[in-house]
Each structure stands twice: as C-alpha cells, then as structure tokens.
Amino acid sequence: MKMWQNLPHYEFNAEHSCVMKLDRFDRAILQALQLDGRIPNSTLAERVSLSESACLRRMRALEESGLIEGYTANINQQRAGCPVNVFVNITLERQDEGDLRRFEDAIRKIPEVMECYLMTGDYDYSVRVVVADTADFERLHSKHLTRLPGVARVHSSFALRTVQKSKELPIR
C-alpha cells in the first residue's frame, strides 16, 4: 500500500485515481518548496508548524502522489548564453493524429524548445524557444523549425523583455 493511501486527506474518485484534498499544511509545504526546493526538512517543518517527522511524511506523500514531480535547479537564461525568447506559432498542413504525433516527437528533440503547446485558434502549436541572438534564431528557424514534419507555416515574435515569469503555481 502506498504511503499517501493511509492519509485521511486523500480520496479516490470513481476511476480509482488519487484526488488530492490539500489542507493548510500541504499548501504551506508546497508553497515553501516552490520557493526553495533545497530547504532542509527541519526548517520547512518549523515554517509550516509541524514536527519534522510529520512534515517529512507529508512531503513524501506529496512526492509519491505525483503532485511534486521532482526538484530542479533554476538556471539563469542570460548567463547560460541564451538570453532571447522567441514565441513561435506553427501551423501544420494536416491535423490528423499521426501528423500531430510526428511533429511532437520531432520538436521534443530540439534543445532550444523550452515549451510547446497544442493550441486552439489560428495556429496548431505555440512554442517558446531560447536563442543567443537573431543569427542563432535564423539558424534554428532554417535548420530545424521549418523542417519539422508537416509544417505549413511558421510565425515568430521576439520578446523585448520579460515582464513576469513565475515558477510558482497558485496552490489552493
């Protein structure tokens, strides 16, 4: 039996999948971890007003349930040599399941692609890429983006500056 199945604030829906019922302690743990994923358990426990063992038990349950997917380092985009964000809207020639799958498999292999979303509206996909400069984007555009399977049109917009960028999800 999984650890989170024993906790009273977790329920199962009709499909037998875990549905999180977050209480104030869970929300406080998640908010603190979003700010600092390396926070020591003793500090986290004190911050959320739990014993260290109760805090660690809840954290492990949140991890095991899949709500916490992992811990990563935030890399400074400019210092990593890719300061420019370009938003690329892509239209495919066709939208059948095979075409979508081929496109998605191919775009996942491009390291400059930070995010890719299947969209409603005028474009099929909205993609955020990071590059060093306009010459680097021209290389990415001509060697990769326009050569993706099924691409009919590519429309790109350069971000002038980042106004808001959050890695913290609203925890309710």
N, C-alpha and C positions, 0 to 999 in steps of 0.2 A: 504494500500500500504506500502511496506517495505521501510525503510529509504534509502537503497542503490539503490532502483529503481529510486529515484529522482536525483541521482548524475550523472553528464554527463560522467564520465569516466568508467561507467559500461555498458556493452552491453549484449544483449541476442542472443544466437545462434538459429539455426533452431529448436532445441528441447526445446526452451524457458528456458534454464538454463542460469544462470548468468555467464558471462565470464569476469574476471577482466581485466581491462585495467589500470594497475598501472602507476601513474605518479610519479614524483620525490618525492613528499610529502608522498605518500603512501609508497614508497620504504624506505624513511628515517624513517617513523614511524615504519614500520615492522623491519627494522634493529635495531633500538633503543630498541624496545620491546623484541627482541630476546636476547639482552644483559642484559636487566633488565626489567622484566615484572611488577615490582612494581614501576617503575618510575612515579613520580607524573605528572599529566597532564600539570601543569604549566611548569615544567622542560622540558618535552617532547615537548611542543609547542614552547618553546624558542629554543630548539635544532634543530627543523625542520623548524623554521622560519614561524610559523603560529600563529594566535591568539589562545587563549585557547579554545574558542568555536568551531572554525573551526577544530582544532586538535581533540577535543573530538568527534565531528560529524564524522570525517573521521575514527577514531578509532572504534566507534560504528558501522559504516557501514562495516568496515573490519571484525568485530566480527559477525555481522548479516549475512554477505555473506558466512560465514563459512571459510574464509581464515585464520582468527585467531580462532583456535578451543578451546582455553582455556588458563589458566595460571596455572603453577605448580611450586613447589619448587624443586630445584636440590639437591638431597641427595647424600652425599659423600659415595660412594660404599664401601670403606675400613672401614670407621667409622661405617657404618651400619652392619658390620660383614660379608660381602660377597665380599671380595677383588678379588676373582678368576673368570676370564671369561673363559668359555669353549664354543667352537663352535662345535655344534653337527649337523652332516649331517645324515638325516634319509631317508631310502628307504622303501616304503610301498610294501606290497605284490601285491596289485592292485591299480589302479588309477581311479576307477570309481567315479562318483560324490558322492555317498553315503559313500564310504570309505574315501574320502577326507574330507567330512563334519564331519564324526565321529571323525577322527583324529584331525581336527582343533578344534572341540568343546572340546575334552578332553585336548588338550595341553594348551588351554586358562585357564584351571583350575589349572595349576601348577605355583605357585607363583615365582619360580626361573627362569621361562622363561621370558626373557626381550624382545626378538624379535623372530618372526617366519615368514619365507618367503617360499612360494611355488616357487620352482625353475625349471629352465630348466637344462638339463645336466644329470650328473651321479646320482644325488640324487633328491629325491622329495621335501624335505624340508631342509632348513638351519635354525638352531636355535641357539640363543645366550642365555646361561644360566649363572647365577651368583651363586657361592657357597663359603663356608668358606674355604675349603681345599679339598684335594684329597679324604679324607674319606667321606666328605659331598657329593662330586660328585658320589662316589661309591653308596651311599645311594640313591641319585636321579636317577642314572642310573638303579639300580636293582629294585627299588620300583616304579618308575614312567615311565621313558623313554622307557624301553623295554616292558612295559606293556600297552603302548598306543595301541589303536585299529589299527590293520592292519600292524604293524611294522614288516618288514622283516630284516632290518639291521640298525645298529647304528654305526656311525664312529665319534669319538670325538678327538678334538685337543685343548690343553690348550694354552691360550695366555701367553706368557712370560712377556710381558709388553704392555701397551697401548702407541702407538706412536702418534696417532692423534685421537681425539674424539671431534666431534663438534656437537653442538645442533643448530647451526645456518645454516639455509638454504640459498643458494645463491638467493638473491632477484633481479629479472631482471625486 
